[in-house]
Every structure is written in structure tokens, then in C-alpha cells.
């Protein structure tokens, strides 16, 4: 805990909504740890179309092995007012050398990130609009609950319908219609940048959500710094 607190407080930066932390083509120099606020990883096409490929919430690390790349092949931007800790290569290598338990936790985190990316691919390739949206809502709620950012059945939700469309490959019309259907069914409440899921199990069933890919109750639990 002391090591993690130290590296998280040495070099911090703040960003405004819409501001990029790093852009495609930049040379990466640090690992980013999200301390407060939401971010997104995305790719743009030359004609301006955008695909969001992941979201970052407080506690997330970004690209552990970034130093081996000469340039970024994607961009990372702030969705909300954002604070990150920058971890330089020297500090990261010190952690790896001196703290094997943290190193194993980082390996676990990288495997979960890869599993999450596979699940997003499954959504884009196989799930229908309702399943894509519901699945993403369940995932984000559980990730926020893991880091203590939920309040009962509610959690912060700063994502616009446009951003949801960029993440799920759906048009704005499809996103709006799907959210309205979920609202009408009493499965979600979206109000003032807050999401409420009255019955999480029901939403999980409706979107064919299985939390196994997040590994919240399995091998990674013993890496919890509170244990």
C-alpha cells in the first residue's frame, strides 16, 4: 500500500473533458494510473468515425508495457475532469524488481484487461443492440463497485449516448431507443449523470452477462491490497 501510494502521488496531471492524454503517433513515455474521473481508449478513421475500445475508471492502469513501443497506435482521452498519476519507467522497473506480489497483481490486471477486450469483441460481433448496451452497463457498474464507487444500486455515469454509440458500434437512434426500452421496462434509471440498476440480476440475464471475464471472485482476489 505504501509503495502504491507513493508512486500515485509523485507525478500527477489533470485533464479537461475532451482533452487527450496521449494521441495516436505520440511516443509513450509513462504509464498512466487513473486516480479520478473517466477516460476512453479510441481509434479514429480518416473520415472522422470513431470507435471507443475501452473505458477507464479510477484505479485503472493503462498499458503496462508501453515503453517497448515507439509510437502509440491509438489515442487515450478524458471523458470527464480527470486526474492521473504518471509512472515513469524507472519507478515501474523498481516495483517489478522489489515487489513480486505487486508484479503478480499487475500480471493479473493485464490478463483481465485482455479478457475484457475479448468480451467487447464478442459484443460487437454477436450481441444485438439491447444486449450490447445492457452488457456494458453491467460491466461498468461492477467495475465501479469493485473500487467502492457505487452507492447501493446506483453509480456515476457520465457517458453520453454518442459515446455509448462509439463503444457499441450502434447509431445514436439505436442507443436512444435501447435506453428508452430499458427505462420503460424498469430495468434502469438514468438521471443527472447517474445510473441506477434496480435489479442487477435481471439486467445481467437480459444482456447475457456473465462476470467471469472480470475475475472478481476468483484468482485475483488474493492480490487485493486490503488483505
N, CA and C of each residue as an Amber inpcrd file, in Angstrom:
protein
   681
   0.8330000  -1.2060000   0.0000000   0.0000000   0.0000000   0.0000000
   0.8640000   1.2510000   0.0000000   1.9450000   1.2290000   0.8050000
   2.8320000   2.3890000   0.8870000   3.4960000   2.6660000  -0.4510000
   3.9370000   1.5920000  -1.1290000   4.5880000   1.7530000  -2.4320000
   3.6080000   2.3300000  -3.4460000   2.3980000   1.7820000  -3.4690000
   1.3990000   2.2570000  -4.4290000   1.0000000   3.7000000  -4.1520000
   0.8560000   4.0470000  -2.8740000   0.5250000   5.4310000  -2.5200000
   1.6310000   6.3840000  -2.9580000   2.8580000   5.9290000  -2.7950000
   3.9940000   6.8000000  -3.1360000   4.0420000   7.0810000  -4.6300000
   3.9340000   6.0510000  -5.4530000   4.0470000   6.2780000  -6.8900000
   2.8340000   7.0150000  -7.4460000   1.6940000   6.9080000  -6.7470000
   0.4840000   7.5820000  -7.2200000   0.4750000   9.0640000  -6.8880000
   1.3890000   9.5030000  -6.0430000   1.3800000  10.9020000  -5.6240000
   2.5850000  11.6920000  -6.1230000   3.5540000  11.0290000  -6.7520000
   4.7770000  11.7320000  -7.1420000   4.5760000  12.6650000  -8.3320000
   3.8970000  12.1750000  -9.3750000   3.6950000  12.9790000 -10.5870000
   2.2440000  12.8390000 -11.0180000   1.4660000  13.8840000 -10.8220000
   0.0600000  13.8470000 -11.2280000  -0.2160000  14.9380000 -12.2540000
  -1.2170000  14.6770000 -13.0980000  -1.6510000  15.6490000 -14.0970000
  -3.1710000  15.6630000 -14.1390000  -3.7180000  16.7820000 -14.5270000
  -5.1630000  16.9030000 -14.6670000  -5.5120000  17.2220000 -16.1180000
  -6.6950000  16.7830000 -16.5370000  -7.1590000  16.9880000 -17.9070000
  -8.6210000  17.4080000 -17.8790000  -9.0120000  18.1580000 -18.8830000
 -10.3970000  18.5830000 -19.0370000 -11.1410000  17.6100000 -19.9390000
 -12.4710000  17.5480000 -19.8390000 -13.2350000  16.6610000 -20.7220000
 -12.9210000  16.9420000 -22.1870000 -12.6920000  15.8680000 -22.9530000
 -12.3700000  16.0020000 -24.3640000 -10.8970000  16.1590000 -24.6560000
 -10.0970000  16.3790000 -23.6330000  -8.6590000  16.5630000 -23.8370000
  -7.9700000  15.2090000 -23.9180000  -6.9980000  15.0910000 -24.8220000
  -6.2690000  13.8410000 -24.9710000  -5.1190000  13.7590000 -23.9810000
  -4.9600000  12.5830000 -23.3970000  -3.8160000  12.2990000 -22.5440000
  -2.6210000  11.9390000 -23.4120000  -2.8630000  11.1240000 -24.4100000
  -1.8450000  10.7560000 -25.3830000  -2.5520000  10.4980000 -26.6990000
  -1.9140000  10.8620000 -27.8180000  -2.5320000  10.7370000 -29.1260000
  -1.8370000   9.6580000 -29.9510000  -2.5970000   9.1070000 -30.8790000
  -2.0150000   8.1530000 -31.8190000  -0.8400000   8.8130000 -32.5400000
   0.2940000   8.1100000 -32.5800000   1.5090000   8.6350000 -33.1850000
   2.4970000   9.1980000 -32.1910000   2.0400000   9.5220000 -30.9740000
   2.9450000  10.0140000 -29.9340000   3.8690000   8.8970000 -29.4650000
   5.0320000   9.2760000 -28.9650000   5.9270000   8.3050000 -28.3490000
   5.5720000   8.1820000 -26.8710000   5.1890000   6.9960000 -26.4080000
   4.8060000   6.8440000 -24.9960000   6.0170000   6.9090000 -24.0830000
   5.8650000   7.5760000 -22.9550000   6.9820000   7.7340000 -22.0150000
   6.6380000   7.3250000 -20.5860000   5.3380000   7.2420000 -20.2570000
   4.9310000   6.9240000 -18.8830000   3.7410000   5.9710000 -18.9060000
   3.5410000   5.2890000 -17.7750000   2.3200000   4.5190000 -17.5440000
   1.3500000   5.4270000 -16.8020000   0.1090000   5.4330000 -17.2220000
  -0.8890000   6.3010000 -16.5990000  -1.7750000   5.4970000 -15.6510000
  -1.9110000   5.9900000 -14.4340000  -2.8010000   5.4170000 -13.4330000
  -3.9390000   6.4030000 -13.2090000  -5.1590000   5.9590000 -13.4270000
  -6.3220000   6.8320000 -13.3000000  -6.7020000   6.9650000 -11.8320000
  -6.6140000   8.1870000 -11.3200000  -6.9210000   8.4470000  -9.9150000
  -8.3420000   8.9460000  -9.7160000  -8.8150000   9.7680000 -10.6400000
 -10.1650000  10.3390000 -10.5020000 -10.6720000  10.7050000 -11.8850000
 -11.9350000  10.3730000 -12.1540000 -12.5110000  10.6910000 -13.4440000
 -12.4910000   9.4980000 -14.3930000 -13.1130000   9.7130000 -15.5580000
 -13.2680000   8.6590000 -16.5710000 -12.4900000   9.0190000 -17.8340000
 -11.9460000   7.9990000 -18.4760000 -11.2600000   8.1790000 -19.7460000
 -11.6950000   7.1290000 -20.7470000 -11.2350000   7.2750000 -21.9800000
 -11.5490000   6.2970000 -23.0250000 -10.3270000   6.0610000 -23.9070000
 -10.2020000   4.8330000 -24.3730000  -9.2230000   4.4760000 -25.3930000
  -9.9820000   4.4020000 -26.7150000  -9.4380000   5.0260000 -27.7810000
 -10.2170000   5.0660000 -29.0150000  -9.3180000   5.1050000 -30.2480000
  -9.9380000   4.7650000 -31.3840000  -9.3040000   4.8560000 -32.6940000
 -10.2000000   5.6720000 -33.6000000  -9.5870000   6.5100000 -34.4260000
 -10.3370000   7.3110000 -35.3960000 -10.0050000   6.8690000 -36.8140000
 -11.0100000   6.8960000 -37.6870000 -10.8010000   6.7130000 -39.1100000
 -10.5480000   8.0720000 -39.7530000  -9.9190000   8.0850000 -40.9370000
  -9.6230000   9.3660000 -41.5910000 -10.8480000  10.2340000 -41.8230000
 -12.0240000   9.6240000 -41.9570000 -13.2270000  10.4180000 -42.2180000
 -13.9020000  10.8960000 -40.9360000 -13.2680000  10.6350000 -39.7670000
 -13.7960000  11.1470000 -38.5100000 -14.5790000  10.1550000 -37.6910000
 -14.9150000   8.9870000 -38.2550000 -15.6200000   7.9880000 -37.4630000
 -14.7170000   7.4680000 -36.3510000 -15.3170000   7.1990000 -35.2060000
 -14.5370000   6.8360000 -34.0140000 -15.0750000   5.5500000 -33.3870000
 -14.1440000   4.7080000 -32.9530000 -14.5000000   3.5200000 -32.1810000
 -13.8410000   3.6080000 -30.8100000 -14.6450000   3.6340000 -29.7690000
 -14.1270000   3.5340000 -28.4090000 -13.8950000   2.0540000 -28.1190000
 -12.6910000   1.7010000 -27.6900000 -12.3610000   0.2910000 -27.4830000
 -12.2430000  -0.0710000 -26.0030000 -12.2320000   0.9170000 -25.1240000
 -12.2950000   0.6220000 -23.6870000 -12.5190000   1.9190000 -22.9240000
 -13.0400000   1.7590000 -21.7150000 -13.2140000   2.8790000 -20.7970000
 -12.2890000   2.6910000 -19.5970000 -11.8510000   3.8160000 -19.0440000
 -11.0260000   3.8050000 -17.8360000 -11.7860000   4.4930000 -16.7150000
 -11.7590000   3.8720000 -15.5510000 -12.3570000   4.4400000 -14.3470000
 -11.2750000   4.5040000 -13.2800000 -11.5190000   5.2080000 -12.1700000
 -10.4780000   5.3170000 -11.1370000  -9.9500000   3.9550000 -10.6990000
  -8.6290000   3.8780000 -10.6010000  -7.9640000   2.6400000 -10.2290000
  -7.3760000   1.8870000 -11.4010000  -7.7560000   2.2650000 -12.6320000
  -7.2580000   1.5520000 -13.8050000  -5.8550000   2.0100000 -14.1890000
  -5.0570000   1.0530000 -14.6160000  -3.7490000   1.3190000 -15.1960000
  -3.8560000   1.2300000 -16.7080000  -2.9820000   1.9400000 -17.3810000
  -3.0390000   1.9890000 -18.8360000  -1.7380000   1.4730000 -19.4390000
  -1.7790000   0.2970000 -20.0710000  -0.6680000  -0.2050000 -20.8790000
   0.6220000  -0.3610000 -20.0780000   0.7480000  -1.4910000 -19.3960000
   1.9030000  -1.7320000 -18.5320000   3.2200000  -1.7760000 -19.2980000
   3.1950000  -2.3190000 -20.5130000   4.4380000  -2.4930000 -21.2710000
   4.5900000  -1.4520000 -22.3710000   4.0740000  -0.2640000 -22.1180000
   4.0280000   0.7670000 -23.1430000   5.4100000   1.2030000 -23.6170000
   6.4370000   0.9980000 -22.7850000   7.7680000   1.5170000 -23.1160000
   8.4080000   0.8040000 -24.2930000   7.9110000  -0.3810000 -24.6470000
   8.5280000  -1.1010000 -25.7560000   8.0330000  -0.5860000 -27.1120000
   7.0430000   0.2910000 -27.1110000   6.5090000   0.8300000 -28.3540000
   7.2120000   2.1350000 -28.7260000   7.4060000   2.3210000 -30.0170000
   7.9870000   3.5730000 -30.4980000   6.9310000   4.6620000 -30.6230000
   5.7080000   4.2580000 -30.9150000   4.6350000   5.2470000 -31.0140000
   3.3050000   4.6000000 -30.6830000   2.3890000   5.4240000 -30.2330000
   1.0490000   4.9550000 -29.8880000   0.2830000   4.6020000 -31.1600000
  -0.4670000   3.4870000 -31.1190000  -1.3110000   3.1190000 -32.2570000
  -2.7720000   3.4480000 -31.9960000  -3.0440000   4.1920000 -30.9230000
  -4.3940000   4.6230000 -30.5880000  -4.2800000   5.8500000 -29.6930000
  -5.3970000   6.4450000 -29.3680000  -5.4170000   7.6310000 -28.5060000
  -6.1500000   7.3250000 -27.2070000  -5.8270000   8.0960000 -26.1680000
  -6.4980000   7.9900000 -24.8790000  -6.9100000   9.3930000 -24.4640000
  -8.1930000   9.5640000 -24.1750000  -8.6860000  10.8950000 -23.8580000
  -9.5560000  10.9160000 -22.6240000  -9.7570000  12.1060000 -22.0900000
 -10.5750000  12.3060000 -20.8980000 -12.0430000  12.4740000 -21.2920000
 -12.9120000  11.7940000 -20.5740000 -14.3460000  11.9610000 -20.7550000
 -14.9290000  12.9360000 -19.7440000 -14.2790000  13.0370000 -18.5960000
 -14.6990000  13.9210000 -17.5100000 -13.4590000  14.6630000 -17.0270000
 -13.5970000  15.6360000 -16.1260000 -12.3880000  16.1410000 -15.4660000
 -11.6120000  14.9510000 -14.8880000 -10.3350000  14.9080000 -15.1700000
  -9.5730000  13.6870000 -14.9380000  -8.2520000  13.9990000 -14.2520000
  -7.8940000  13.1600000 -13.3010000  -6.5780000  13.2350000 -12.6650000
  -5.8850000  11.8880000 -12.8250000  -4.6750000  11.9150000 -13.3210000
  -3.9030000  10.6870000 -13.4710000  -2.5620000  10.8370000 -12.7630000
  -1.9960000   9.7010000 -12.3850000  -0.6170000   9.6550000 -11.9010000
   0.2510000   9.1070000 -13.0240000   1.3420000   9.7770000 -13.2980000
   2.2760000   9.3100000 -14.3110000   3.3790000   8.4990000 -13.6330000
   3.5470000   7.2640000 -14.0750000   4.5640000   6.3860000 -13.5110000
   5.6930000   6.2490000 -14.5230000   6.8590000   6.8200000 -14.2370000
   7.9710000   6.7350000 -15.1910000   8.5560000   5.3200000 -15.2290000
   9.3140000   5.0610000 -16.2450000   9.8820000   3.7200000 -16.4410000
  10.7320000   3.2900000 -15.2510000  11.5220000   4.2040000 -14.7250000
  12.4050000   3.8410000 -13.6150000  11.6180000   3.3860000 -12.3920000
  10.5230000   4.0860000 -12.0830000   9.7100000   3.7100000 -10.9230000
   9.0150000   2.3830000 -11.1530000   8.5540000   2.1630000 -12.3850000
   7.8780000   0.9060000 -12.6870000   8.8500000  -0.2720000 -12.5710000
  10.0540000  -0.1070000 -13.0950000  11.0360000  -1.1880000 -13.0210000
  11.4540000  -1.4630000 -11.5860000  11.4820000  -0.4330000 -10.7560000
  11.7860000  -0.6260000  -9.3330000  10.7140000  -1.4810000  -8.6640000
   9.4510000  -1.2110000  -8.9810000   8.3600000  -2.0070000  -8.4180000
   8.4900000  -3.4730000  -8.8350000   8.7560000  -3.6910000 -10.1170000
   8.8820000  -5.0530000 -10.6360000  10.0090000  -5.7950000  -9.9410000
  11.1270000  -5.1180000  -9.7190000  12.3060000  -5.7610000  -9.1320000
  12.1280000  -6.0530000  -7.6430000  11.4470000  -5.1710000  -6.9320000
  11.4560000  -5.2500000  -5.4660000  10.1770000  -5.7960000  -4.8430000
   9.0930000  -5.8260000  -5.6210000   7.8110000  -6.1830000  -5.0090000
   7.1000000  -7.2360000  -5.8590000   7.4560000  -8.4970000  -5.6660000
   6.8850000  -9.5610000  -6.5020000   5.3710000  -9.6920000  -6.3770000
   4.7860000  -9.3860000  -5.2310000   3.3280000  -9.5040000  -5.0830000
   2.6120000  -8.4670000  -5.9470000   3.1720000  -7.2560000  -5.9950000
   2.5930000  -6.2410000  -6.8680000   2.7700000  -6.6530000  -8.3280000
   3.9280000  -7.2300000  -8.6540000   4.1760000  -7.6860000 -10.0180000
   3.1350000  -8.7150000 -10.4420000   2.8330000  -9.6770000  -9.5730000
   1.8290000 -10.6790000  -9.8910000   0.4490000 -10.0420000 -10.0490000
   0.1520000  -9.0540000  -9.2280000  -1.1270000  -8.3580000  -9.3540000
  -1.2200000  -7.6330000 -10.6900000  -0.1100000  -7.0710000 -11.1520000
  -0.1030000  -6.3870000 -12.4400000  -0.3020000  -7.3790000 -13.5830000
   0.3020000  -8.5700000 -13.4680000   0.0580000  -9.6020000 -14.4740000
  -1.4270000  -9.9520000 -14.5310000  -2.0170000 -10.1190000 -13.3420000
  -3.4430000 -10.4410000 -13.2730000  -4.2710000  -9.3370000 -13.9220000
  -3.9250000  -8.0870000 -13.6390000  -4.6580000  -6.9570000 -14.2060000
  -4.5690000  -6.9620000 -15.7230000  -3.3920000  -7.2840000 -16.2580000
  -3.2150000  -7.3200000 -17.7080000  -4.0520000  -8.4370000 -18.3320000
  -4.1480000  -9.5840000 -17.6690000  -4.9500000 -10.6820000 -18.1810000
  -6.4380000 -10.3320000 -18.1640000  -6.8850000  -9.6560000 -17.1210000
  -8.2850000  -9.2490000 -17.0500000  -8.5900000  -8.2180000 -18.1400000
  -7.6590000  -7.3040000 -18.3950000  -7.8520000  -6.3140000 -19.4600000
  -8.0060000  -7.0080000 -20.8150000  -7.1880000  -8.0420000 -21.0640000
  -7.2920000  -8.7900000 -22.3210000  -8.6230000  -9.5390000 -22.3960000
  -9.0550000 -10.1090000 -21.2730000 -10.3390000 -10.8160000 -21.2470000
 -11.4900000  -9.8550000 -21.5200000 -11.3970000  -8.6590000 -20.9700000
 -12.4350000  -7.6510000 -21.1960000 -12.4860000  -7.2550000 -22.6660000
 -11.3090000  -7.1330000 -23.2990000 -11.2880000  -6.7940000 -24.7160000
 -11.9320000  -7.8830000 -25.5560000 -11.7090000  -9.1460000 -25.1810000
 -12.3580000 -10.2440000 -25.9060000 -13.8740000 -10.1600000 -25.7690000
 -14.3380000  -9.7820000 -24.5820000 -15.7810000  -9.6900000 -24.3610000
 -16.3840000  -8.5600000 -25.1930000 -15.6500000  -7.4520000 -25.3210000
 -16.1320000  -6.3540000 -26.1750000 -16.2170000  -6.8120000 -27.6330000
 -15.2390000  -7.6040000 -28.0680000 -15.2760000  -8.1320000 -29.4260000
 -16.4960000  -9.0220000 -29.6260000 -16.8000000  -9.8450000 -28.6290000
 -17.9880000 -10.6780000 -28.6890000 -19.2550000  -9.8200000 -28.8160000
 -19.3090000  -8.7400000 -28.0770000 -20.4790000  -7.8630000 -28.1660000
 -20.6430000  -7.2930000 -29.5640000 -19.5550000  -6.7890000 -30.1380000
 -19.6310000  -6.1740000 -31.4580000 -19.9830000  -7.1890000 -32.5340000
 -19.5310000  -8.4300000 -32.3400000 -19.7480000  -9.4270000 -33.3730000
 -21.0390000 -10.2040000 -33.2570000 -21.5600000 -10.3980000 -32.0330000
 -22.6550000 -11.3330000 -31.8460000 -23.8700000 -10.7770000 -31.1040000
 -23.6850000  -9.8530000 -30.1870000 -24.8250000  -9.3930000 -29.3890000
 -25.6540000  -8.3620000 -30.1560000 -26.9630000  -8.3760000 -29.9070000
 -27.8150000  -7.3620000 -30.5210000 -27.7150000  -6.0520000 -29.7370000
 -28.4500000  -5.0400000 -30.1760000 -28.3070000  -3.7040000 -29.5910000
 -28.6080000  -3.7050000 -28.0930000 -29.7110000  -4.3370000 -27.7010000
 -30.0800000  -4.3520000 -26.2870000 -29.0310000  -5.0770000 -25.4530000
 -28.5220000  -6.1800000 -25.9720000 -27.5070000  -6.9470000 -25.2460000
 -26.2010000  -6.1680000 -25.1330000 -25.8240000  -5.4750000 -26.1860000
 -24.5840000  -4.6840000 -26.1400000 -24.6640000  -3.5990000 -25.0680000
 -25.7490000  -2.8430000 -25.0850000 -25.8960000  -1.7490000 -24.1270000
 -26.0020000  -2.3000000 -22.7090000 -26.8580000  -3.2930000 -22.5000000
 -27.0270000  -3.8630000 -21.1660000 -25.7480000  -4.4700000 -20.6370000
 -25.0230000  -5.1560000 -21.5000000 -23.7640000  -5.7830000 -21.0920000
 -22.7710000  -4.7360000 -20.6270000 -22.6630000  -3.6400000 -21.3680000
 -21.7330000  -2.5830000 -20.9940000 -22.1320000  -1.9320000 -19.6810000
 -23.4260000  -1.7180000 -19.4730000 -23.8830000  -1.1190000 -18.2170000
 -23.5390000  -2.0290000 -17.0330000 -23.7570000  -3.3190000 -17.1920000
 -23.4180000  -4.2650000 -16.1200000 -21.9220000  -4.2430000 -15.8280000
 -21.1210000  -4.2600000 -16.8760000 -19.6660000  -4.2620000 -16.6910000
 -19.1980000  -3.0250000 -15.9290000 -19.6410000  -1.8680000 -16.3650000
 -19.1900000  -0.6370000 -15.7290000 -19.6540000  -0.5600000 -14.2760000
 -20.8840000  -0.9970000 -14.0120000 -21.3720000  -0.9830000 -12.6350000
 -20.5160000  -1.8780000 -11.7470000 -20.1890000  -3.0660000 -12.2050000
 -19.3910000  -3.9860000 -11.3880000 -17.9670000  -3.4770000 -11.2000000
 -17.4070000  -2.8840000 -12.2400000 -16.0550000  -2.3270000 -12.0960000
 -16.0390000  -1.1830000 -11.0880000 -17.0570000  -0.3370000 -11.1280000
 -17.1380000   0.7610000 -10.1700000 -17.3930000   0.2420000  -8.7580000
 -18.2080000  -0.7800000  -8.6400000 -18.4640000  -1.3540000  -7.3220000
 -17.2020000  -1.9440000  -6.7140000 -16.3540000  -2.5090000  -7.5510000
 -15.1110000  -3.1040000  -7.0730000 -14.1990000  -2.0720000  -6.4180000
 -14.2280000  -0.8460000  -6.9120000 -13.3650000   0.2000000  -6.3400000
 -14.1470000   1.1450000  -5.4250000 -15.3140000   0.7170000  -4.9890000
 -16.0670000   1.4670000  -3.9920000 -16.7340000   2.7240000  -4.4940000
 -17.1070000   2.7650000  -5.7750000 -17.6910000   3.9780000  -6.3440000
 -19.1750000   3.8190000  -6.6760000 -19.8160000   2.8160000  -6.0770000
 -21.2620000   2.6930000  -6.2180000 -21.9310000   3.0520000  -4.8950000
 -23.1950000   3.3920000  -5.0000000 -23.9970000   3.6990000  -3.8140000
 -25.2760000   2.8730000  -3.9010000 -25.2440000   1.6990000  -3.2830000
 -26.3730000   0.7920000  -3.4090000 -26.5110000   0.3060000  -4.8340000
 -27.6250000   0.6220000  -5.4670000 -27.8620000   0.1950000  -6.8500000
 -27.5030000   1.2850000  -7.8620000 -26.8450000   2.3410000  -7.4080000
 -26.5350000   3.4770000  -8.2830000 -25.0350000   3.6820000  -8.4090000
 -24.6440000   4.3320000  -9.5030000 -23.2380000   4.6580000  -9.7260000
 -23.1540000   5.8850000 -10.6260000 -22.0280000   6.5890000 -10.6010000
 -21.8420000   7.6940000 -11.5430000 -21.8890000   7.1650000 -12.9750000
 -22.4100000   7.9750000 -13.8800000 -22.4830000   7.5430000 -15.2770000
 -22.4140000   8.7730000 -16.1840000 -21.2020000   9.2020000 -16.5130000
 -21.0450000  10.4230000 -17.3030000 -21.0840000  10.2060000 -18.8100000
 -21.3340000   8.9850000 -19.2740000 -21.2720000   8.6990000 -20.6990000
 -22.4960000   9.2350000 -21.4270000 -22.2610000   9.9390000 -22.5080000
 -23.3540000  10.4140000 -23.3500000 -23.8080000   9.2900000 -24.2780000
 -24.9720000   9.4830000 -24.8880000 -25.4560000   8.4860000 -25.8450000
 -24.5130000   8.3780000 -27.0410000 -23.9120000   9.4820000 -27.4260000
 -22.9550000   9.4590000 -28.5330000 -21.7580000   8.5780000 -28.2010000
 -21.2230000   8.7170000 -26.9930000 -20.0760000   7.9040000 -26.5740000
 -20.4730000   6.4340000 -26.4670000 -21.6740000   6.1640000 -25.9540000
 -22.1560000   4.7840000 -25.9050000 -22.2180000   4.1820000 -27.3040000
 -22.6500000   4.9830000 -28.2680000 -22.6970000   4.5050000 -29.6400000
 -21.3100000   4.2000000 -30.1780000 -20.3410000   5.0300000 -29.8570000
 -18.9700000   4.8020000 -30.3070000 -18.3770000   3.5430000 -29.6820000
 -18.8220000   3.1770000 -28.4990000 -18.3050000   1.9890000 -27.8210000
 -19.0000000   0.7110000 -28.2700000 -20.2510000   0.8200000 -28.6880000
 -21.0340000  -0.3720000 -29.0070000 -21.2640000  -0.5650000 -30.5010000
 -20.7960000   0.3770000 -31.3180000 -20.9920000   0.2570000 -32.7580000
 -22.4190000   0.4870000 -33.1900000 -23.1750000   1.2490000 -32.3920000
 -24.5850000   1.4970000 -32.6860000 -24.8050000   2.9620000 -33.0420000
 -25.8320000   3.1980000 -33.8440000 -26.1840000   4.5730000 -34.1740000
 -26.8120000   5.2520000 -32.9650000 -26.8470000   6.5650000 -32.9980000
 -27.4580000   7.3190000 -31.9030000 -28.9290000   6.9430000 -31.7460000
 -29.5990000   6.6790000 -32.8590000 -31.0040000   6.2780000 -32.8070000
 -31.1470000   4.9510000 -32.0790000 -30.2860000   3.9830000 -32.3920000
 -30.3430000   2.6770000 -31.7410000 -30.0630000   2.7950000 -30.2420000
 -29.0670000   3.5940000 -29.8860000 -28.7370000   3.7590000 -28.4740000
 -29.9130000   4.3660000 -27.7250000 -30.4820000   5.4310000 -28.2710000
 -31.6010000   6.1010000 -27.6190000 -32.7890000   5.1610000 -27.4600000
 -33.1080000   4.4300000 -28.5060000 -34.2490000   3.5100000 -28.4570000
 -34.0100000   2.4080000 -27.4170000 -32.7880000   1.8850000 -27.3680000
 -32.4770000   0.8060000 -26.4250000 -32.5650000   1.2920000 -24.9900000
 -32.0380000   2.4720000 -24.7170000 -32.1210000   3.0210000 -23.3630000
 -33.5720000   3.2830000 -22.9720000 -34.3570000   3.7740000 -23.9120000
 -35.7750000   4.0090000 -23.6230000 -36.4970000   2.7010000 -23.3080000
 -36.1580000   1.6470000 -24.0400000 -36.7730000   0.3450000 -23.7720000
 -36.4090000  -0.1590000 -22.3830000 -35.1490000  -0.0160000 -22.0070000
 -34.7240000  -0.4480000 -20.6710000 -35.4030000   0.3910000 -19.5890000
 -35.5360000   1.6880000 -19.8490000 -36.2410000   2.5510000 -18.8910000
 -37.6980000   2.1200000 -18.7460000 -38.3550000   1.9000000 -19.8720000
 -39.7740000   1.5350000 -19.8460000 -39.9990000   0.2150000 -19.1210000
 -39.0200000  -0.6770000 -19.2120000 -39.1230000  -1.9750000 -18.5350000
 -38.7540000  -1.8870000 -17.0570000 -38.3310000  -0.7020000 -16.6010000
 -37.9490000  -0.5240000 -15.2050000 -36.6160000  -1.1420000 -14.8500000
 -35.7820000  -1.3970000 -15.8520000 -34.5170000  -2.0690000 -15.5970000
 -33.3810000  -1.0990000 -15.3040000 -33.5000000   0.1460000 -15.7680000
 -32.5000000   1.1600000 -15.4650000 -33.1830000   2.5000000 -15.2370000
 -32.4760000   3.3610000 -14.5220000 -32.8560000   4.7580000 -14.3870000
 -31.6040000   5.5800000 -14.6700000 -31.7010000   6.4830000 -15.6130000
 -30.5980000   7.3890000 -15.9380000 -31.0460000   8.8110000 -15.6690000
 -30.3770000   9.4610000 -14.7240000 -30.7920000  10.8070000 -14.3460000
 -29.6070000  11.5640000 -13.7690000 -29.3540000  12.7520000 -14.3190000
 -28.3160000  13.6400000 -13.8060000 -26.9740000  12.9210000 -13.6630000
 -26.5690000  12.2710000 -14.7540000 -25.2640000  11.6070000 -14.8300000
 -25.0990000  10.5140000 -13.7710000 -26.2040000   9.8620000 -13.4630000
 -26.1800000   8.7420000 -12.5240000 -27.0040000   7.5960000 -13.0920000
 -26.4650000   6.3970000 -12.9890000 -27.1570000   5.1930000 -13.4350000
 -27.6340000   4.4110000 -12.2220000 -28.8920000   4.0210000 -12.2410000
 -29.4420000   3.1370000 -11.2170000 -29.9390000   1.8720000 -11.8880000
 -29.5300000   0.7360000 -11.3400000 -29.9740000  -0.5630000 -11.8400000
 -30.7420000  -1.2400000 -10.7140000 -32.0730000  -1.1300000 -10.7050000
 -32.8550000  -1.6580000  -9.5870000 -32.6610000  -3.1480000  -9.3450000
 -32.5080000  -3.9000000 -10.4310000 -32.3350000  -5.3550000 -10.3200000
 -31.1870000  -5.7620000 -11.2340000 -29.9790000  -5.8100000 -10.6720000
 -28.7950000  -6.1060000 -11.4800000 -28.8980000  -7.4850000 -12.1030000
 -29.4020000  -8.4570000 -11.3530000 -29.5100000  -9.8100000 -11.8890000
 -30.4090000  -9.8460000 -13.1200000 -31.4900000  -9.0960000 -13.1050000
 -32.4010000  -9.0740000 -14.2520000 -31.7140000  -8.4730000 -15.4780000
 -30.9510000  -7.3950000 -15.2810000 -30.2440000  -6.7810000 -16.4050000
 -29.1550000  -7.7160000 -16.9330000 -28.4940000  -8.4190000 -16.0340000
 -27.4740000  -9.3820000 -16.4540000 -28.0970000 -10.4800000 -17.3060000
 -29.2370000 -10.9610000 -16.9090000 -29.9100000 -12.0150000 -17.6760000
 -30.3780000 -11.4960000 -19.0330000 -30.8940000 -10.2740000 -19.0630000
 -31.3950000  -9.7090000 -20.3170000 -30.2750000  -9.4880000 -21.3280000
 -29.0790000  -9.2010000 -20.8510000 -27.9500000  -8.9140000 -21.7420000
 -26.9730000 -10.0730000 -21.8520000 -27.3440000 -11.2320000 -21.3090000
 -26.4730000 -12.4180000 -21.3320000 -25.1100000 -12.1070000 -20.7360000
 -25.1300000 -11.4390000 -19.6070000 -23.8850000 -11.0080000 -18.9610000
 -23.4100000 -12.0590000 -17.9760000 -22.1580000 -12.4890000 -18.1300000
 -21.5000000 -13.3900000 -17.1910000 -20.2240000 -12.6940000 -16.7530000
 -20.1110000 -12.4270000 -15.4690000 -18.9910000 -11.6350000 -14.9510000
 -17.6910000 -12.4160000 -14.8440000 -17.6600000 -13.6480000 -15.3760000
 -16.4540000 -14.4620000 -15.1890000 -15.2050000 -13.8160000 -15.7790000
 -15.3580000 -13.0380000 -16.8650000 -14.1820000 -12.4560000 -17.5050000
 -13.5310000 -11.3520000 -16.6680000 -14.2660000 -10.8170000 -15.6980000
 -13.7010000  -9.8070000 -14.8050000 -12.9330000 -10.4360000 -13.6450000
 -13.1460000 -11.7170000 -13.4080000 -12.4010000 -12.4740000 -12.3870000
 -12.4300000 -11.7840000 -11.0240000 -13.5790000 -11.2810000 -10.6410000
 -13.6910000 -10.5260000  -9.3900000 -13.7000000 -11.4240000  -8.1620000
 -14.1260000 -12.6580000  -8.3030000 -14.2590000 -13.5480000  -7.1470000
 -13.3710000 -14.7790000  -7.2610000 -12.3360000 -14.6660000  -8.0870000
 -11.5320000 -15.8540000  -8.3290000 -10.0660000 -15.5850000  -8.0260000
  -9.1780000 -15.9130000  -8.9690000  -7.7540000 -15.9420000  -8.6780000
  -7.1830000 -14.5960000  -8.2400000  -7.7360000 -13.5160000  -8.7360000
  -7.1400000 -12.2210000  -8.4440000  -7.4560000 -11.6660000  -7.0680000
  -8.3750000 -12.2840000  -6.3450000  -8.8110000 -11.7070000  -5.0720000
  -7.6780000 -11.6050000  -4.0700000  -6.7480000 -12.5530000  -4.0780000
  -5.6870000 -12.5150000  -3.0760000  -4.6560000 -11.4300000  -3.3400000
  -4.7790000 -10.7210000  -4.4550000  -3.8950000  -9.5880000  -4.6970000
  -4.4630000  -8.2870000  -4.1330000  -5.6710000  -8.3260000  -3.6090000
  -6.2830000  -7.1390000  -3.0330000  -5.3630000  -6.5550000  -1.9650000
  -5.0560000  -5.2780000  -2.0970000  -4.1150000  -4.6480000  -1.1620000
  -4.6730000  -4.5520000   0.2560000  -5.9780000  -4.7680000   0.4140000
  -6.5760000  -4.7070000   1.7570000  -6.3790000  -6.0020000   2.5250000
  -5.9440000  -7.0750000   1.8470000  -5.7930000  -8.3650000   2.5070000
  -4.4460000  -8.4400000   3.2130000
